[in-house]
């Protein structure tokens, strides 16, 4: 399974923006990237009365909607799935999986911190680095929020499998 690194931080700290920049930089280096976004809200991708909705209503535990350029998997869950189980759905086709959220998972975490949003998160296990707009007093490795190349170098060196 590809390595997983979770991008965590307060709401509006810039997690999505950082992930977009990392995807672009890592792709430019020839890496294959997958992402997983955590949401606390119920997803509504499958519209009532559509065929896939009808499949689930009839009792299917999972269904996929497939078009020439996309695959969407809808799999029922009775509890929040473990991050590693979700990542296994991707298979081995990627060099790294970046997730947004999953603060409680055991995956290594890169925190996004902006002074204007509030203090850094507390009690985050497996925190490997912080991308911040203002240096913090911590022993955790820090990067400027604008140092995308440095962050990508860090991910390559420590997580991405050599080709």
DSSP file (Angstrom, degrees, kcal/mol; ACC not computed):
  #  RESIDUE AA STRUCTURE BP1 BP2  ACC     N-H-->O    O-->H-N    N-H-->O    O-->H-N    TCO  KAPPA ALPHA  PHI   PSI    X-CA   Y-CA   Z-CA
    1    1 A X              0   0    0      0, 0.0    91,-0.1     0, 0.0     3,-0.1   0.000 360.0 360.0 360.0 141.5    0.0    0.0    0.0
    2    2 A X        -     0   0    0     89,-0.6    94,-0.2    85,-0.2    93,-0.1  -0.272 360.0 -92.4 -63.3 154.7    1.3    3.5   -0.7
    3    3 A X  E     -a   96   0A   0     92,-0.6    94,-2.8   156,-0.3     2,-0.4  -0.375  39.7-142.2 -66.2 150.3    2.4    5.6    2.2
    4    4 A X  E     -a   97   0A   0     92,-0.2   104,-0.7    -3,-0.1     2,-0.4  -0.951  18.1-177.9-117.4 134.2   -0.2    7.9    3.7
    5    5 A X  E     -ab  98 108A   0     92,-2.3    94,-2.3    -2,-0.4     2,-0.5  -0.993  17.0-146.7-129.8 125.8    0.4   11.4    5.0
    6    6 A X  E     -ab  99 109A   0    102,-3.0   104,-2.9    -2,-0.4     2,-0.7  -0.787   2.6-148.1 -95.3 131.0   -2.6   13.3    6.6
    7    7 A X  E     +ab 100 110A   0     92,-3.6    94,-2.6    -2,-0.5     2,-0.3  -0.878  30.9 172.9 -95.1 117.7   -2.8   17.1    6.2
    8    8 A X  E     + b   0 111A   0    102,-2.2   104,-3.0    -2,-0.7     2,-0.3  -0.788  10.2 122.1-125.0 164.5   -4.5   18.4    9.3
    9    9 A X  E     - b   0 112A   0     -2,-0.3   104,-0.1   102,-0.2     3,-0.1  -0.888  58.7 -53.8 161.9 172.2   -5.2   21.8   10.8
   10   10 A X  S >  S-     0   0    0    102,-0.5     3,-1.6    -2,-0.3     5,-0.3  -0.227  73.0 -79.6 -62.9 158.9   -7.9   24.2   12.1
   11   11 A X  T 3  S+     0   0    0      1,-0.3    -1,-0.1     2,-0.1     0, 0.0  -0.389 119.2  15.8 -58.7 137.7  -10.8   25.0    9.8
   12   12 A X  T 3  S+     0   0    0     -3,-0.1    -1,-0.3     1,-0.1    -2,-0.1   0.654  88.1 122.3  70.3  18.7   -9.8   27.7    7.2
   13   13 A X  S <  S-     0   0    0     -3,-1.6    -2,-0.1    99,-0.1   104,-0.1   0.683  88.7 -97.8 -83.6 -16.8   -6.1   27.1    7.9
   14   14 A X  S  > S+     0   0    0     -4,-0.2     4,-2.5    98,-0.1     5,-0.2   0.676  73.3 143.3 110.4  23.7   -5.3   26.3    4.2
   15   15 A X  H  > S+     0   0    0     -5,-0.3     4,-2.5     2,-0.2     5,-0.2   0.943  77.5  44.4 -60.1 -49.9   -5.3   22.5    4.2
   16   16 A X  H  > S+     0   0    0      1,-0.2     4,-2.6     2,-0.2    -1,-0.2   0.908 113.2  51.4 -63.8 -42.1   -6.9   22.2    0.7
   17   17 A X  H  > S+     0   0    0      1,-0.2     4,-2.1     2,-0.2    -1,-0.2   0.914 111.4  47.6 -61.4 -43.1   -4.7   24.9   -0.7
   18   18 A X  H  X S+     0   0    0     -4,-2.5     4,-2.7     2,-0.2    -2,-0.2   0.915 111.1  50.6 -65.4 -42.4   -1.6   23.2    0.6
   19   19 A X  H  X S+     0   0    0     -4,-2.5     4,-2.9     2,-0.2     5,-0.2   0.924 108.9  52.1 -61.3 -44.0   -2.8   19.8   -0.8
   20   20 A X  H  X S+     0   0    0     -4,-2.6     4,-2.2     1,-0.2    -1,-0.2   0.926 112.0  46.0 -57.0 -45.4   -3.4   21.4   -4.2
   21   21 A X  H  X S+     0   0    0     -4,-2.1     4,-2.5     1,-0.2    -1,-0.2   0.904 113.0  49.2 -66.4 -40.9    0.1   22.8   -4.3
   22   22 A X  H  X S+     0   0    0     -4,-2.7     4,-3.0     2,-0.2     5,-0.3   0.903 109.7  52.0 -65.4 -40.5    1.7   19.6   -3.1
   23   23 A X  H  X S+     0   0    0     -4,-2.9     4,-2.7    -5,-0.2     5,-0.2   0.952 111.6  46.9 -58.5 -49.0   -0.2   17.6   -5.8
   24   24 A X  H  X S+     0   0    0     -4,-2.2     4,-2.0    -5,-0.2    -2,-0.2   0.927 115.6  44.6 -59.8 -47.2    1.0   19.9   -8.5
   25   25 A X  H  X S+     0   0    0     -4,-2.5     4,-0.8     2,-0.2    -2,-0.2   0.927 116.0  45.5 -65.8 -45.5    4.6   19.9   -7.3
   26   26 A X  H ><>S+     0   0    0     -4,-3.0     5,-2.3     1,-0.2     3,-0.5   0.881 112.0  52.0 -68.2 -36.9    4.8   16.1   -6.8
   27   27 A X  H ><5S+     0   0    0     -4,-2.7     3,-2.1    -5,-0.3    -1,-0.2   0.897 104.3  57.1 -63.4 -39.4    3.1   15.4  -10.1
   28   28 A X  H 3<5S+     0   0    0     -4,-2.0    -1,-0.2     1,-0.3    -2,-0.2   0.732 104.1  54.4 -64.3 -20.1    5.7   17.7  -11.8
   29   29 A X  T <<5S-     0   0    0     -4,-0.8    -1,-0.3    -3,-0.5    -2,-0.2   0.341 127.1-101.3 -93.4   4.5    8.3   15.3  -10.3
   30   30 A X  T < 5S+     0   0    0     -3,-2.1     2,-0.2     1,-0.3    -3,-0.2   0.579  73.9 142.7  91.2  10.3    6.6   12.3  -11.9
   31   31 A X      < -     0   0    0     -5,-2.3     2,-0.6    -8,-0.1    -1,-0.3  -0.563  48.7-131.2 -87.8 150.1    4.8   11.0   -8.9
   32   32 A X        -     0   0    0     -2,-0.2    63,-2.8     2,-0.0    64,-1.2  -0.889  30.0-164.7 -99.2 123.3    1.3    9.5   -8.9
   33   33 A X  E     -c   96   0A   0     -2,-0.6     2,-0.3    61,-0.2    64,-0.2  -0.885  14.2-174.9-117.4 137.7   -0.8   11.0   -6.2
   34   34 A X  E     -c   97   0A   0     62,-1.9    64,-2.6    -2,-0.4     2,-0.3  -0.931  11.7-158.6-121.9 153.6   -4.1    9.9   -4.6
   35   35 A X  E     -c   98   0A   0     -2,-0.3     2,-0.4    62,-0.2    64,-0.2  -0.954  10.6-164.0-132.5 153.1   -6.1   11.9   -2.1
   36   36 A X  E     -c   99   0A   0     62,-1.7    64,-2.5    -2,-0.3     2,-0.5  -0.994  10.9-156.2-134.3 127.6   -8.8   11.1    0.5
   37   37 A X  E     -c  100   0A   0     -2,-0.4     2,-0.4    62,-0.2    64,-0.2  -0.910   9.0-144.7-107.3 127.3  -10.9   13.9    2.1
   38   38 A X        -     0   0    0     62,-2.6     2,-0.4    -2,-0.5    -2,-0.0  -0.741  19.3-175.4 -88.5 136.8  -12.5   13.4    5.5
   39   39 A X        -     0   0    0     -2,-0.4     4,-0.1     2,-0.1    -2,-0.0  -0.998  26.9-158.9-132.5 137.9  -15.9   14.9    6.0
   40   40 A X  S    S+     0   0    0     -2,-0.4     2,-0.2     2,-0.1    -1,-0.1   0.550  76.1  84.8 -86.4  -8.0  -18.0   15.0    9.1
   41   41 A X  S    S-     0   0    0      1,-0.1     2,-0.2     0, 0.0    -2,-0.1  -0.633  91.7-100.3 -94.7 152.3  -21.1   15.6    7.0
   42   42 A X        -     0   0    0     -2,-0.2     2,-0.3     1,-0.1    -2,-0.1  -0.494  39.4-126.8 -68.0 135.7  -23.2   12.9    5.3
   43   43 A X        -     0   0    0     -2,-0.2     3,-0.1    -4,-0.1     2,-0.1  -0.615  20.2-169.6 -85.2 144.9  -22.4   12.6    1.7
   44   44 A X        +     0   0    0     -2,-0.3    -1,-0.1     1,-0.1    -2,-0.0  -0.504  38.2 131.6-131.8  64.4  -25.1   12.8   -0.9
   45   45 A X        +     0   0    0      1,-0.1     2,-0.7    -2,-0.1    -1,-0.1   0.723  61.0  68.8 -85.6 -23.0  -23.5   11.7   -4.1
   46   46 A X  S    S-     0   0    0     -3,-0.1     2,-0.2     6,-0.1    -1,-0.1  -0.868  78.9-145.2-105.9 112.4  -26.2    9.2   -5.1
   47   47 A X    >   -     0   0    0     -2,-0.7     3,-2.0     1,-0.1     6,-0.4  -0.515  26.7 -98.0 -82.0 138.6  -29.5   10.9   -6.0
   48   48 A X  T 3  S+     0   0    0      1,-0.2    -1,-0.1    -2,-0.2     3,-0.1  -0.213 107.0  18.8 -53.2 141.4  -32.8    9.3   -5.2
   49   49 A X  T 3  S+     0   0    0      1,-0.3    -1,-0.2     2,-0.1     2,-0.1   0.272  92.7 123.9  78.4  -7.3  -34.4    7.3   -8.0
   50   50 A X  S <> S-     0   0    0     -3,-2.0     4,-2.4     1,-0.1    -1,-0.3  -0.459  76.8-108.3 -75.2 158.4  -31.2    7.0  -10.0
   51   51 A X  H  > S+     0   0    0      1,-0.2     4,-2.2     2,-0.2     5,-0.1   0.898 118.4  49.5 -57.3 -45.4  -30.1    3.5  -10.8
   52   52 A X  H  > S+     0   0    0      1,-0.2     4,-2.0     2,-0.2    -1,-0.2   0.891 110.7  51.1 -64.2 -37.8  -27.2    3.3   -8.4
   53   53 A X  H  > S+     0   0    0     -6,-0.4     4,-2.6     1,-0.2    -1,-0.2   0.908 109.6  50.9 -61.3 -42.4  -29.5    4.6   -5.6
   54   54 A X  H  X S+     0   0    0     -4,-2.4     4,-1.8     2,-0.2    -2,-0.2   0.864 106.1  55.2 -65.0 -35.9  -32.0    1.9   -6.5
   55   55 A X  H  X>S+     0   0    0     -4,-2.2     5,-2.2     2,-0.2     4,-0.5   0.941 111.1  44.1 -61.3 -46.6  -29.3   -0.7   -6.3
   56   56 A X  H ><5S+     0   0    0     -4,-2.0     3,-1.4     1,-0.2    -2,-0.2   0.917 112.2  52.5 -64.2 -43.3  -28.4    0.4   -2.7
   57   57 A X  H 3<5S+     0   0    0     -4,-2.6    -1,-0.2     1,-0.3    -2,-0.2   0.821 104.7  57.0 -62.5 -30.2  -32.1    0.5   -1.8
   58   58 A X  H 3<5S-     0   0    0     -4,-1.8    -1,-0.3    -5,-0.2    -2,-0.2   0.623 132.4 -89.1 -77.3 -12.3  -32.5   -3.0   -3.1
   59   59 A X  T <<5S+     0   0    0     -3,-1.4    -3,-0.2    -4,-0.5    -2,-0.1   0.423  73.6 147.6 123.5  -1.9  -29.8   -4.2   -0.7
   60   60 A X      < -     0   0    0     -5,-2.2    -1,-0.3     1,-0.2     3,-0.1  -0.449  37.9-151.2 -64.3 137.1  -26.5   -3.9   -2.5
   61   61 A X  S    S+     0   0    0      1,-0.2    15,-2.5    -2,-0.1     2,-0.3   0.661  78.6  11.7 -82.6 -17.0  -23.7   -3.1    0.0
   62   62 A X  E     +F   75   0B   0     13,-0.2     2,-0.3    -7,-0.1    13,-0.2  -0.987  62.9 179.3-156.2 150.8  -21.6   -1.3   -2.6
   63   63 A X  E     -F   74   0B   0     11,-2.7    11,-3.5    -2,-0.3     2,-0.4  -0.984  14.9-145.1-149.2 155.2  -22.1    0.0   -6.1
   64   64 A X  E     -F   73   0B   0     -2,-0.3     2,-0.6     9,-0.2     9,-0.2  -0.973   4.8-150.1-123.9 139.6  -19.9    1.8   -8.6
   65   65 A X  E     -F   72   0B   0      7,-2.9     7,-2.6    -2,-0.4     2,-0.4  -0.948  24.6-169.2-105.4 122.7  -20.9    4.5  -11.1
   66   66 A X  E     +F   71   0B   0     -2,-0.6     2,-0.3     5,-0.2     5,-0.2  -0.942  15.4 165.8-123.3 132.6  -18.7    4.3  -14.1
   67   67 A X  E >   -F   70   0B   0      3,-2.7     3,-0.6    -2,-0.4    -2,-0.0  -0.790  56.2 -88.3-128.8 176.1  -18.3    6.7  -17.0
   68   68 A X  T 3  S+     0   0    0     -2,-0.3     3,-0.1     1,-0.2    -2,-0.0   0.755 126.6  25.3 -59.4 -22.4  -15.5    6.9  -19.7
   69   69 A X  T 3  S+     0   0    0      1,-0.1     2,-0.3     0, 0.0    -1,-0.2   0.378 120.7  42.4-125.4   5.7  -13.5    9.2  -17.4
   70   70 A X  E <   -F   67   0B   0     -3,-0.6    -3,-2.7     2,-0.0     2,-0.4  -0.997  47.9-160.4-151.2 153.8  -14.5    8.5  -13.8
   71   71 A X  E     -F   66   0B   0     -2,-0.3     2,-0.5    -5,-0.2    -5,-0.2  -0.991  11.8-171.1-131.3 126.8  -15.3    5.8  -11.3
   72   72 A X  E     -F   65   0B   0     -7,-2.6    -7,-2.9    -2,-0.4     2,-0.5  -0.978   8.0-158.1-119.4 120.6  -17.3    6.6   -8.2
   73   73 A X  E     -F   64   0B   0     -2,-0.5     2,-0.6    -9,-0.2    -9,-0.2  -0.849   4.7-167.8 -98.9 129.4  -17.6    3.9   -5.6
   74   74 A X  E     +F   63   0B   0    -11,-3.5   -11,-2.7    -2,-0.5     2,-0.5  -0.971  13.6 172.8-116.1 116.0  -20.4    4.0   -3.1
   75   75 A X  E     -F   62   0B   0     -2,-0.6   -13,-0.2   -13,-0.2   -14,-0.1  -0.987  29.8-125.3-128.5 123.3  -19.9    1.6   -0.2
   76   76 A X        -     0   0    0    -15,-2.5     2,-0.4    -2,-0.5   -15,-0.0  -0.375  26.0-164.5 -67.8 144.6  -22.2    1.5    2.8
   77   77 A X        -     0   0    0      1,-0.1     3,-0.1    -2,-0.1    -1,-0.0  -0.996  22.3-164.4-132.1 137.2  -20.5    1.9    6.2
   78   78 A X  S    S+     0   0    0     -2,-0.4     2,-0.3     1,-0.2    -1,-0.1   0.611  85.6  11.2 -92.5 -14.6  -22.0    1.1    9.6
   79   79 A X  S    S-     0   0    0      0, 0.0     2,-0.3     0, 0.0    -1,-0.2  -0.950 105.3 -68.7-150.7 167.2  -19.2    3.0   11.3
   80   80 A X        -     0   0    0     -2,-0.3     3,-0.1    -3,-0.1    -2,-0.0  -0.448  61.7-121.3 -63.2 123.2  -16.5    5.4   10.2
   81   81 A X        -     0   0    0     -2,-0.3     2,-0.1     1,-0.1    -1,-0.1  -0.289  24.2-102.1 -68.9 150.1  -14.0    3.3    8.2
   82   82 A X     >  -     0   0    0      1,-0.1     4,-1.9     4,-0.0     3,-0.4  -0.463  28.9-123.6 -66.6 139.3  -10.4    3.0    9.2
   83   83 A X  H  > S+     0   0    0      1,-0.2     4,-2.7     2,-0.2     5,-0.2   0.875 110.5  53.9 -56.6 -41.4   -8.1    5.1    7.0
   84   84 A X  H  > S+     0   0    0      1,-0.2     4,-1.9     2,-0.2    -1,-0.2   0.868 106.5  52.2 -64.3 -35.5   -6.0    2.1    6.0
   85   85 A X  H  > S+     0   0    0     -3,-0.4     4,-0.6     2,-0.2    -1,-0.2   0.905 111.1  47.3 -65.3 -40.2   -9.1    0.2    4.8
   86   86 A X  H >< S+     0   0    0     -4,-1.9     3,-1.3     1,-0.2     4,-0.4   0.935 110.5  52.1 -64.7 -45.3  -10.1    3.2    2.7
   87   87 A X  H >X S+     0   0    0     -4,-2.7     3,-1.7     1,-0.3     4,-0.5   0.842  98.9  64.6 -61.9 -34.5   -6.6    3.5    1.3
   88   88 A X  H >< S+     0   0    0     -4,-1.9     3,-0.9     1,-0.3    -1,-0.3   0.769  88.1  70.4 -61.2 -24.2   -6.5   -0.1    0.3
   89   89 A X  T << S+     0   0    0     -3,-1.3    -1,-0.3    -4,-0.6    -2,-0.2   0.785  93.4  57.4 -62.7 -26.1   -9.4    0.7   -2.2
   90   90 A X  T X4 S-     0   0    0     -3,-1.7     3,-0.7    -4,-0.4    -1,-0.2   0.734  94.6-157.8 -76.0 -23.1   -6.8    2.6   -4.3
   91   91 A X  T <<  -     0   0    0     -3,-0.9   -89,-0.6    -4,-0.5     3,-0.3  -0.452  46.2 -48.5  76.1-154.2   -4.5   -0.4   -4.7
   92   92 A X  T 3  S+     0   0    0      1,-0.2    -1,-0.2   -91,-0.1    -4,-0.0   0.168 101.9 106.6-104.3  15.9   -0.8    0.0   -5.5
   93   93 A X    <   +     0   0    0     -3,-0.7     2,-0.3   -91,-0.0    -1,-0.2   0.416  69.6  67.1 -79.4   3.3   -1.2    2.5   -8.4
   94   94 A X        -     0   0    0     -3,-0.3   -61,-0.2     1,-0.1     3,-0.1  -0.879  64.7-146.0-129.0 155.2    0.0    5.5   -6.4
   95   95 A X  S    S+     0   0    0    -63,-2.8    66,-0.7     1,-0.3   -92,-0.6   0.745  87.4   1.6 -88.5 -27.0    3.3    6.7   -4.9
   96   96 A X  E     -ac   3  33A   0    -64,-1.2   -62,-1.9   -94,-0.2     2,-0.5  -0.980  59.6-141.7-157.4 149.4    1.6    8.5   -2.0
   97   97 A X  E     -ac   4  34A   0    -94,-2.8   -92,-2.3    -2,-0.3     2,-0.5  -0.977  17.0-162.8-114.9 119.8   -1.8    9.1   -0.6
   98   98 A X  E     -ac   5  35A   0    -64,-2.6   -62,-1.7    -2,-0.5     2,-0.3  -0.880   9.6-165.0 -99.4 130.7   -2.4   12.6    0.9
   99   99 A X  E     -ac   6  36A   0    -94,-2.3   -92,-3.6    -2,-0.5     2,-0.6  -0.856  15.9-141.2-114.6 153.4   -5.4   12.9    3.1
  100  100 A X  E    S-ac   7  37A   0    -64,-2.5   -62,-2.6    -2,-0.3     2,-0.4  -0.953  76.1 -10.5-111.7 114.5   -7.2   16.0    4.4
  101  101 A X        +     0   0    0    -94,-2.6    -2,-0.1    -2,-0.6     4,-0.0  -0.798  64.1 134.9 101.1-145.2   -8.3   15.5    7.9
  102  102 A X    >   +     0   0    0     -2,-0.4     3,-1.4     1,-0.1     5,-0.2   0.905  25.7 166.3  60.7  44.1   -8.2   12.2    9.8
  103  103 A X  T 3  S+     0   0    0      1,-0.3    22,-0.4   -94,-0.1    -1,-0.1   0.805  72.4  51.4 -58.1 -30.9   -6.7   13.9   12.9
  104  104 A X  T 3  S+     0   0    0     20,-0.1    -1,-0.3     2,-0.0    -2,-0.1   0.525  89.2 102.7 -88.4  -5.2   -7.4   10.8   15.0
  105  105 A X  S <  S-     0   0    0     -3,-1.4    20,-0.2     1,-0.1   -99,-0.0  -0.179  79.1-121.3 -72.8 170.2   -5.8    8.3   12.6
  106  106 A X  S    S+     0   0    0      2,-0.0    -1,-0.1     3,-0.0     3,-0.1   0.472  75.0 117.7 -88.8  -2.6   -2.3    6.8   13.2
  107  107 A X  S    S-     0   0    0     -5,-0.2  -102,-0.1     1,-0.1  -104,-0.0  -0.246  80.2 -91.6 -62.8 151.3   -1.0    8.1    9.9
  108  108 A X  E     -b    5   0A   0   -104,-0.7  -102,-3.0    19,-0.1     2,-0.4  -0.374  49.7-144.3 -59.8 143.8    1.8   10.6    9.9
  109  109 A X  E     -bd   6 127A   0     17,-2.7    19,-3.0  -104,-0.2    20,-1.1  -0.936  20.5-163.9-125.1 138.7    0.5   14.2   10.0
  110  110 A X  E     -bd   7 129A   0   -104,-2.9  -102,-2.2    -2,-0.4     2,-0.4  -0.979  24.2-147.1-113.1 115.4    1.6   17.4    8.5
  111  111 A X  E     -bd   8 130A   0     18,-2.4    20,-3.3    -2,-0.5     2,-0.5  -0.685   3.1-149.0 -90.3 137.1   -0.2   20.3   10.3
  112  112 A X  E     -bd   9 131A   0   -104,-3.0  -102,-0.5    -2,-0.4     2,-0.4  -0.912  22.9-175.2 -99.3 124.6   -1.2   23.5    8.5
  113  113 A X  E     + d   0 132A   0     18,-3.0    20,-1.2    -2,-0.5     2,-0.4  -0.982  16.2 179.8-129.0 129.9   -1.1   26.5   10.9
  114  114 A X    >>  -     0   0    0     -2,-0.4     3,-1.5    18,-0.2     4,-1.0  -0.998  26.2-141.3-123.7 129.0   -2.0   30.1   10.3
  115  115 A X  G >4 S+     0   0    0     -2,-0.4     3,-0.6     1,-0.3    -1,-0.1   0.862 101.2  58.7 -55.6 -37.8   -1.7   32.5   13.2
  116  116 A X  G 34 S+     0   0    0      1,-0.2    -1,-0.3    -3,-0.1     3,-0.1   0.686 103.2  53.4 -68.6 -17.7   -4.9   34.3   12.2
  117  117 A X  G <4 S-     0   0    0     -3,-1.5     2,-0.3     1,-0.3    -1,-0.2   0.715 117.9 -96.1 -90.8 -22.9   -6.9   31.1   12.6
  118  118 A X    <<  -     0   0    0     -4,-1.0    -1,-0.3    -3,-0.6    -4,-0.2  -0.846  58.2 -27.9 136.4-173.4   -5.8   30.2   16.1
  119  119 A X  S    S-     0   0    0     -2,-0.3  -109,-0.1     1,-0.1    -5,-0.1  -0.221  74.1 -85.5 -71.7 163.6   -3.3   28.1   18.0
  120  120 A X        -     0   0    0      1,-0.1    -1,-0.1    -7,-0.1    -7,-0.1  -0.232  57.4 -87.1 -60.4 159.2   -1.8   24.9   16.6
  121  121 A X        -     0   0    0     -3,-0.1     2,-0.3     1,-0.1     3,-0.3  -0.302  45.8-136.0 -62.4 153.4   -3.8   21.7   17.2
  122  122 A X  S    S+     0   0    0      1,-0.2    -1,-0.1    -3,-0.1    -3,-0.0  -0.840  72.6  15.5-114.1 154.8   -3.1   20.0   20.5
  123  123 A X  S    S+     0   0    0     -2,-0.3     2,-0.6     1,-0.2    -1,-0.2   0.884  73.9 161.0  54.7  47.0   -2.5   16.3   21.2
  124  124 A X    >   -     0   0    0     -3,-0.3     3,-0.6   -15,-0.0     2,-0.2  -0.878  31.1-141.2 -96.8 120.3   -1.9   15.3   17.6
  125  125 A X  T 3  S+     0   0    0     -2,-0.6   -16,-0.0   -22,-0.4   -20,-0.0  -0.557  77.7  15.3 -82.9 148.4   -0.2   11.9   17.5
  126  126 A X  T 3  S+     0   0    0      1,-0.2   -17,-2.7    -2,-0.2     2,-0.6   0.853  76.7 174.8  61.9  40.1    2.5   11.2   14.9
  127  127 A X  E <   +d  109   0A   0     -3,-0.6    -1,-0.2   -19,-0.2   -17,-0.2  -0.686   7.2 175.4 -77.7 118.5    3.0   14.9   13.9
  128  128 A X  E     -     0   0A   0    -19,-3.0    13,-0.4    -2,-0.6     2,-0.3   0.700  58.4 -12.8 -99.9 -23.8    5.9   14.9   11.5
  129  129 A X  E     -d  110   0A   0    -20,-1.1   -18,-2.4    11,-0.1     2,-0.4  -0.982  53.3-132.4-169.6 163.6    6.0   18.6   10.5
  130  130 A X  E     -de 111 142A   0     11,-2.2    13,-2.7    -2,-0.3     2,-0.6  -0.998   7.5-155.6-129.5 130.1    4.2   21.9   10.6
  131  131 A X  E     +de 112 143A   0    -20,-3.3   -18,-3.0    -2,-0.4     2,-0.3  -0.938  35.4 167.9-100.8 118.8    3.6   24.3    7.6
  132  132 A X  E     -de 113 144A   0     11,-2.7    13,-1.5    -2,-0.6    14,-0.2  -0.911  49.8-141.1-138.7 156.5    3.1   27.7    9.2
  133  133 A X  S    S+     0   0    0    -20,-1.2     2,-0.3    -2,-0.3   -19,-0.1   0.507  98.9  33.8 -92.0  -6.3    2.9   31.4    8.4
  134  134 A X  S    S-     0   0    0    -21,-0.2    -1,-0.2    11,-0.0   -21,-0.0  -0.961  95.7-104.0-148.5 128.7    4.8   32.3   11.6
  135  135 A X        -     0   0    0     -2,-0.3     2,-0.3    -3,-0.1    -2,-0.0  -0.196  38.3-150.5 -53.7 141.1    7.6   30.2   13.3
  136  136 A X        -     0   0    0      2,-0.1     2,-1.3    -6,-0.1    -1,-0.1  -0.782  21.6-111.3-112.8 155.3    6.4   28.4   16.4
  137  137 A X  S    S+     0   0    0     -2,-0.3     2,-0.3     2,-0.0    -2,-0.0  -0.732  74.9 112.0 -87.0  93.5    8.3   27.4   19.5
  138  138 A X  S    S-     0   0    0     -2,-1.3    -2,-0.1     2,-0.2     4,-0.1  -0.979  71.1-128.9-157.6 156.2    8.3   23.6   19.0
  139  139 A X  S    S+     0   0    0     -2,-0.3     2,-0.1     2,-0.1     3,-0.1   0.558  77.5 109.6 -85.2  -9.3   10.8   20.9   18.3
  140  140 A X  S    S-     0   0    0      1,-0.1    -2,-0.2   -11,-0.1   -11,-0.1  -0.442  85.7 -96.6 -68.5 139.0    8.6   19.6   15.4
  141  141 A X        -     0   0    0    -13,-0.4   -11,-2.2    -2,-0.1     2,-0.4  -0.287  47.0-156.2 -55.3 135.1   10.1   20.3   12.0
  142  142 A X  E     -e  130   0A   0    -13,-0.2     2,-0.3    -3,-0.1   -11,-0.2  -0.916  15.9-177.0-123.1 147.4    8.7   23.5   10.5
  143  143 A X  E     -e  131   0A   0    -13,-2.7   -11,-2.7    -2,-0.4     2,-0.2  -0.958  34.6-105.7-132.4 151.4    8.3   24.8    6.9
  144  144 A X  E >   -e  132   0A   0     -2,-0.3     3,-1.7   -13,-0.2   -11,-0.2  -0.511  32.0-120.1 -68.6 146.7    7.0   28.1    5.6
  145  145 A X  T 3  S+     0   0    0    -13,-1.5    -1,-0.1     1,-0.3   -12,-0.1   0.776 116.2  52.7 -58.5 -24.9    3.5   27.7    4.1
  146  146 A X  T 3  S+     0   0    0    -14,-0.2     2,-1.7     1,-0.2     3,-0.3   0.495  81.9  94.4 -89.7  -3.9    5.1   28.9    0.9
  147  147 A X    <>  +     0   0    0     -3,-1.7     4,-2.3     1,-0.2     5,-0.2  -0.437  40.2 149.2 -88.7  64.5    7.9   26.4    0.8
  148  148 A X  H  > S+     0   0    0     -2,-1.7     4,-2.8     1,-0.2    -1,-0.2   0.893  71.3  52.2 -65.8 -40.7    6.1   23.8   -1.4
  149  149 A X  H  > S+     0   0    0     -3,-0.3     4,-2.6     2,-0.2    -1,-0.2   0.916 110.5  48.7 -62.2 -42.7    9.3   22.5   -2.9
  150  150 A X  H  > S+     0   0    0      2,-0.2     4,-2.3     1,-0.2    -2,-0.2   0.906 112.5  47.8 -63.3 -42.2   10.8   22.0    0.6
  151  151 A X  H  X S+     0   0    0     -4,-2.3     4,-2.5     2,-0.2    -2,-0.2   0.910 112.4  49.1 -64.5 -42.0    7.6   20.2    1.7
  152  152 A X  H  X S+     0   0    0     -4,-2.8     4,-2.8     2,-0.2    -2,-0.2   0.905 110.2  51.2 -64.7 -40.6    7.7   18.0   -1.4
  153  153 A X  H  X S+     0   0    0     -4,-2.6     4,-2.8     2,-0.2     5,-0.2   0.925 110.2  50.4 -58.6 -44.6   11.4   17.2   -0.8
  154  154 A X  H  X S+     0   0    0     -4,-2.3     4,-2.2     2,-0.2     5,-0.2   0.914 112.1  46.1 -60.0 -46.0   10.5   16.2    2.7
  155  155 A X  H  X>S+     0   0    0     -4,-2.5     4,-2.6     2,-0.2     5,-2.0   0.912 113.8  49.3 -65.5 -42.1    7.7   13.9    1.5
  156  156 A X  H  <5S+     0   0    0     -4,-2.8    -2,-0.2     3,-0.2    -1,-0.2   0.943 114.5  44.2 -60.7 -48.0    9.9   12.4   -1.2
  157  157 A X  H  <5S+     0   0    0     -4,-2.8    -1,-0.2    -5,-0.2    -2,-0.2   0.874 126.6  28.3 -66.2 -38.5   12.8   11.7    1.2
  158  158 A X  H  <5S+     0   0    0     -4,-2.2    -2,-0.2    -5,-0.2    -1,-0.2   0.663 134.3  12.1-102.7 -18.3   10.7   10.3    4.1
  159  159 A X  T  <5S+     0   0    0     -4,-2.6     2,-0.3    -5,-0.2  -156,-0.3   0.707  92.5  90.5-132.2 -37.9    7.6    8.7    2.5
  160  160 A X  S   <S-     0   0    0     -5,-2.0     2,-0.1     1,-0.1   -64,-0.1  -0.530  75.1-120.5 -77.4 129.4    7.6    8.2   -1.2
  161  161 A X        -     0   0    0    -66,-0.7    -1,-0.1    -2,-0.3    -3,-0.0  -0.430  30.6-109.1 -66.4 133.8    8.9    4.9   -2.3
  162  162 A X              0   0    0      1,-0.2    -1,-0.1    -2,-0.1    -5,-0.0  -0.373 360.0 360.0 -61.2 142.6   11.9    5.2   -4.6
  163  163 A X              0   0    0     -3,-0.1    -1,-0.2    -2,-0.0    -2,-0.1   0.483 360.0 360.0 -78.4 360.0   11.0    4.1   -8.2
